[in-house]
C-alpha cells in the first residue's frame, strides 16, 4: 500500500493525551495506519501528498449505535409523531415484517448504501445491530449480512417480543437457539430494557446468556422513562448503555463510578419529541459520554454524526471539544476499540488511519455553521473514500 502525507493541517484534533491538538500539522498514512504526526515543516516524504490548505482535520466519526440491516419505510409513522402521536416501542414490528420479506441481497445493498452515505459525511467506523428478524433464521441472516459490511456487529434479538408470542418463551428462544445461531457472527449482545419491550429480569437473562458465550454487552435503556436499564448495565459490566434520556441522580452516579459508557442519541430524541439527555450532568459527574446516530427507519433516520455533534453543542450544553471527543473517542470506547493497535477514534502512530478533513479552519465550525455540509475529504483504513 502506498503512503500518503497530509500536510498543511490548520488544526489537528488527535484525541491523544500526549499529542493533544496541533496547529500547522501533518500526518503520514501508511499500510492502513497512522505512521507519523508532527509539524508540517518536518513532514517526511511519502508516495502521495495531500495539502489540507489550512483546513481542520480530526479522527473519523465512530458511530457506535445503528440499526442498518432493515427493509421498508416508516415515513407515515414519523409524520404521525410530528402530528402529536407518541413514540412507542411497538413500531419496530412494521420494520420486522418488511425485513423478513426482503432478500439477503436487498438487505446487503441497503446496508452498503447507508454505510457509504455515512462515510461521505465523515463516519469511518460503524457498529450495527440485528433485531428486525426476531426468528432464529432471520436473526442469523441479519448477522451474516452485517458482518460482511460493518466494523462491529451486535445481536439484538431482544429488540421486541414478536406480536402474538409469549414474552418468557421468546426470551427462552433468544437465550438458547437464537443466540447459538448468531453468536459466531457477532461480537456483542444488546437488549431493549424498556417498558413495552423487556423488563429487568428478562434483560438480565439475555445478557447473562450472551456473556457466557463470550459476547460483550450493551443495553438500550432509559429511553422512554426512568427504569432499570442503567443500573443493569453497570451491574453486569456492559460496555455501554444507550439512550440515557431519563436519568435519576443514582443513574448518573452509577455511570460516573463505572466503566460503562453513556451513549447519547440526540437525533432519536428530536425525532421522537423526547427531551434531550442531560449530557452536562453526566460529564460534570465524570461519566464517559459517547454520541451516536441511532440510524434506523423508525425513530432516527439519519446517518449524520455531524448533526449529532451540532445538536450536542447547541442544545445539550456540551463544548465543541467534548462533543467531538464523544463522537470519536467516546464511540470507540463504547466499543472497546480506543486503545492498542488499530485503535479508532484517535490519531496517533499505530492507530487506524481514519481521518476526516473539514471544509473549515476549525472544528468549531461544526456548531458555528449548523446544517452546512463541512466534510471535505475522508480516509478510512488509509484509503481515500471521498473528497472534493
C-alpha positions, 0 to 999 in steps of 0.5 A: 500500500502506498503512503500518503502525507497530509500536510498543511493541517490548520488544526489537528484534533488527535484525541491523544493525551500526549499529542493533544491538538496541533496547529500547522500539522501533518500526518503520514498514512501508511499500510492502513495506519497512522505512521507519523504526526508532527509539524508540517515543516518536518513532514517526511516524504511519502508516495502521495501528498495531500495539502489540507490548505489550512483546513481542520482535520480530526479522527473519523466519526465512530458511530457506535449505535445503528440499526442498518440491516432493515427493509421498508419505510416508516415515513407515515409513522414519523409524520404521525409523531410530528402530528402529536402521536407518541413514540412507542416501542411497538413500531419496530414490528412494521420494520420486522415484517418488511425485513423478513420479506426482503432478500439477503441481497436487498438487505446487503445493498441497503446496508452498503448504501447507508454505510457509504452515505455515512462515510461521505459525511465523515463516519469511518467506523460503524457498529450495527445491530440485528433485531428486525428478524426476531426468528432464529433464521432471520436473526442469523441472516441479519448477522451474516449480512452485517458482518460482511459490511460493518466494523462491529456487529451486535445481536439484538434479538431482544429488540421486541417480543414478536406480536402474538408470542409469549414474552418468557418463551421468546426470551427462552428462544433468544437465550438458547437457539437464537443466540447459538445461531448468531453468536459466531457472527457477532461480537456483542449482545444488546437488549431493549430494557424498556417498558413495552419491550423487556423488563429487568429480569428478562434483560438480565437473562439475555445478557447473562446468556450472551456473556457466557458465550463470550459476547460483550454487552450493551443495553438500550435503556432509559429511553422512554422513562426512568427504569432499570436499564442503567443500573443493569448495565453497570451491574453486569459490566456492559460496555455501554448503555444507550439512550440515557434520556431519563436519568435519576441522580443514582443513574448518573452516579452509577455511570460516573463510578463505572466503566460503562459508557453513556451513549447519547442519541440526540437525533432519536430524541428530536425525532421522537419529541423526547427531551434531550439527555442531560449530557452536562450532568453526566460529564460534570459527574465524570461519566464517559459520554459517547454520541451516536446516530441511532440510524434506523427507519423508525425513530432516527433516520439519519446517518449524520454524526455531524448533526449529532455533534451540532445538536450536542453543542447547541442544545445539550450544553456540551463544548465543541471539544467534548462533543467531538471527543464523544463522537470519536473517542467516546464511540470507540470506547463504547466499543472497546476499540480506543486503545492498542493497535488499530485503535479508532477514534484517535490519531496517533502512530499505530492507530487506524488511519481514519481521518476526516478533513473539514471544509473549515479552519476549525472544528468549531465550525461544526456548531458555528455553521449548523446544517452546512455540509463541512466534510471535505475529504475522508480516509478510512483504513488509509484509503481515500473514500471521498473528497472534493 
